[in-house]
Amino acid sequence: MTVTTLSGEIRNVDFADALGERYLSYALSTIMSRSLPDVRDGLKPVHRRIVHAMHQLRLDPASGYKKCARVVGDVIGKFHPHGELAVYDALVRLAQDFSQRYPLIDGQGNFGNIDGDNAAAMRYTESRLSAVAQAMLDGIDEDAVDFRPTYDGEDQEPVILPARFPNLLANGASGIAVGMATSIPPHNLGELCGALLYLIDQPACPVGALCAHIPGPDFPTGGVLVEPPETIRQGYETGRGSFRLRARWTTEALGHGLYQIVITEVPYQVQKARLIEKIAALLEEKKLPLLADIRDESTEDVRLVLEPKTRNVEAETLMEQLFRLTDLEIRVPLNLNVLDPLGVPRVINLKEALQAFLDHRRVVLQRRSRHRLAAVARRMEILRGHIVVYVNLDEVIRIIRESDDPKAEMMARWELSEVQADAILNMRLRALRRLEEIEIRKELDQLSAEQGKLAALLASEKRQWRAIANEVKATAAEFGGDTPLGRRRTEIGAAPEPIEIPAAALVEREAVTVLCSAKGWIRTVKGHNGSAAEQKYKEGDAPRFAIAAETTDRLIIFGTNGRFFTIGVDRLPGGRGHGEPLRLMIDLPNEHDIVAMFPYRPGMELLVAASDGRGFVVDGEEAVAQTRAGKQVLTPAEGTVAQVCVQAEVGDAAAFVGDNRKMLVVKLDDIPLMTRGRGVILQRYKSGGLADCKVFRLADGLSWRQGENRIRTETNLTPWLGSRGAAGRLVPGGFPRSNRFA
């Protein structure tokens, strides 16, 4: 491809190289200037610029509010040349007490709610900095951090904030960059400060020791953390993991044995309105048979009321079902991917995050101390000049009145510095009355003592860490403790014991008839009274299976390849249509067909046989498959297929009929119980193979259908009774020409 340089030169560049260079620039910009927070102040550039712009507007906690439009205008005009909606969305999030554990902005107006409603337009809302943001800015005017030119070079912006408040872990962060992401949940400030103080005293401590002070995240919306402590510790040690968070709930008695469940806290960043819509949709789909209704009685506090279907429903079982199907239980990811002080993105552990904050605070302390030390030295120099004025006041006044160059004359006469001479000349007349030597020398002594303390602080690492520890304690006293803001909101609960939910509790029980056509289209119709022949089928198709079942049943399907497949009846299509192809639900090859279809019942046994007359009895539990690929039970020999599958527990004998119209009756005790394989020879054939099989009770006789409405029963079966593996005798007179019992 051809590109034109800034100088107008046109040159050929390989397209892949040009694309790679531009994409790399975009990726670096996304990683460093948009998505990942800095480990020192825990802020992304847009958040840092919002706070700094509000600081310049003097929107401190003691001042009045200003329109958010004014703030956004300053941010995008001076520091952040991006879309105003993106900046306003970031500002709104900093003000939401359900998104930020410790909001950096004090908002006035509609800033959205936990239901997921958007904030009002920026022209209607007002804002100012919170006390937490003020702590983040503490010392920014005292050379605590570096500044850099803004995007247009007309102003300066801070590279980082001084951050007396440990914002990275206290408020957390989330973002998606190019090829990487970050997800840091919020934590309790009091616990963070306790861990920081412990780390100052024990710099070589392991991460596990810090977990004694930080047991887990603390979310602004509360909830119950049910992750095992060892899993939490492992996540903090590696910087990667997840936390299992549940809604907080309780039961309220209503009298007469009735009760209702009340949810008072929902998991972090779960929109309450969407949560209710999800539960209502599950109710509509009849997937919550234990729940009768849900009501939202929330005001400023969350209050979701769940009504059980009956008084016999256990609250723990109902809530376990909701935890599995809805966002009443979520997993909050932990990915401590941040920009380190050198601007390099990397995943750190809990100790590294805390240590980076402490190291940053030490740098800020040193820079502020040097800044103050220089200010003290300047003030002391000026005060020494004031003493000269006090001692020689009349002479100073005469020189100023009469001399052509009073500054040079005073500097030469009293050996004053230029700073001292300028201070004397700039002094107002009204200040002369305050020139008292005692007061000047008193201030000099105070400044001298402060100068000594600052010098000692800068010279001693131990003193610096002691000062930082005092700062941490002051921060904990200001924002932690047993206050509405500092009190832990998320309960640290034990990992819940697994609760076994019966399959019937997951689906509402309803009588249905499963219909499967000759071409394999399957569906359900309500009730058990409908005739399969009365239903409509596709042109050229016909009825084949009509099975009475319930929506809580599992449907067992046996194919000619000897595999069993299992489908929940509730998953089958209903309604008035033709259904769906069964082969889309199970992996039954096109060259094979369906042999049998029936609902699973506990304790059932199945007699399976191939067309060569080999088979066995299998426990019904062995026929239940867990995947759509099914479960191989009968293994037909090459050139043969699975032919029959009938329930064996309904009788004590089995009748086999071959294509040669010979019938053999075998007692079921002679047929082995197996789990899989080819089986044993049940009936031998010189030609053809097995046509049909029926299990029955010998005492009741063997019945088969003759015509449409006539049933014939043969009670004298002695001629056909034999041992398995025999050929049998010709069928009784009147047996169907199809060689089938039904």
Secondary structure as UniProt FT lines:
FT   STRAND          2..4
FT   TURN            6..7
FT   STRAND          10..12
FT   HELIX           15..30
FT   HELIX           31..35
FT   TURN            39..41
FT   HELIX           45..56
FT   TURN            57..58
FT   TURN            61..62
FT   STRAND          66..67
FT   HELIX           68..74
FT   HELIX           75..79
FT   HELIX           84..95
FT   TURN            97..99
FT   STRAND          105..108
FT   TURN            114..115
FT   TURN            122..124
FT   STRAND          126..129
FT   HELIX           131..136
FT   TURN            137..143
FT   STRAND          147..149
FT   TURN            151..152
FT   STRAND          156..158
FT   HELIX           167..171
FT   STRAND          173..176
FT   STRAND          181..184
FT   HELIX           189..201
FT   TURN            203..204
FT   HELIX           207..211
FT   TURN            212..213
FT   TURN            220..221
FT   STRAND          224..225
FT   HELIX           229..238
FT   STRAND          240..246
FT   STRAND          248..255
FT   TURN            256..257
FT   STRAND          258..265
FT   TURN            268..269
FT   HELIX           272..284
FT   TURN            285..286
FT   TURN            289..290
FT   STRAND          291..296
FT   STRAND          304..308
FT   TURN            311..312
FT   HELIX           315..325
FT   TURN            327..328
FT   STRAND          329..335
FT   STRAND          337..339
FT   TURN            341..342
FT   STRAND          345..347
FT   HELIX           350..391
FT   HELIX           393..402
FT   HELIX           406..414
FT   HELIX           418..425
FT   HELIX           429..434
FT   HELIX           437..459
FT   HELIX           461..479
FT   TURN            484..486
FT   STRAND          491..492
FT   HELIX           503..506
FT   STRAND          511..517
FT   TURN            518..519
FT   STRAND          521..526
FT   HELIX           532..534
FT   TURN            539..540
FT   STRAND          543..550
FT   TURN            551..552
FT   STRAND          554..559
FT   TURN            560..561
FT   STRAND          563..568
FT   HELIX           569..571
FT   STRAND          580..581
FT   HELIX           582..584
FT   TURN            590..591
FT   STRAND          594..599
FT   TURN            602..603
FT   STRAND          605..610
FT   TURN            611..612
FT   STRAND          614..619
FT   HELIX           620..623
FT   TURN            628..629
FT   STRAND          631..632
FT   TURN            638..639
FT   STRAND          642..647
FT   TURN            649..650
FT   STRAND          653..658
FT   TURN            659..660
FT   STRAND          662..667
FT   HELIX           668..670
FT   STRAND          680..681
FT   STRAND          690..696
FT   HELIX           698..700
FT   STRAND          702..706
FT   TURN            707..709
FT   STRAND          710..714
FT   HELIX           718..720
FT   TURN            724..725
FT   STRAND          729..730
FT   TURN            733..734
FT   TURN            737..738
//
